[in-house]
Amino acid sequence: MLLLADKETRRLDNAGLREGVGRACSIAQRPDKHGALEITSSTQECLLCTRDFCEKHKGTDENVCEINHTTYYQRHRQLPNVYPTLKARAETLKL
């Protein structure tokens, strides 16, 4: 696991991560809330907010991160593929 503390290093490293080296957990990228950035070898994309998350920040539902998705949806509903709940996602996608 790699820990990055300053914003410039984090920005440069995340650019490299998007090129296929690995992915950073979106939740861990908030050092103001969660401390230093942790880069893990495996992340998943959240079904509700499409952000990457690691095992440490996994929510109670499968394939969903631990953030409050209702609040995230209220603040970011203009983004594509953002849902407040799995039920709302299923209804929208007609699953």
C-alpha positions, 0 to 999 in steps of 0.5 A: 500500500502506498501512502501519499500526503501532499496534493501535488503528489496525489494529483500526479499519482492519480493521473498515472493510476488512470493509465492502468497502473491501478486505481485509487479509492475515491473515499481515501482520496479525501485526506481532510476526512480520511487522512493520507491517500491509500492506493490499494491493488484492488478497487471496485466501482460503486453501483450508486455513485460510479466512484472507485472504492477499496475493501476498507470503504465497502458499504453494507450492500454488495458493490456499494461504497460506504458513503451516504448516497442519498446526500451524494445524489442530492448534491450531484444529481447532475452527474450521470449514473448517480442514484440514491438507493439500489431500488432507485437504480433498479427502477431507473434501469428497469432491472 
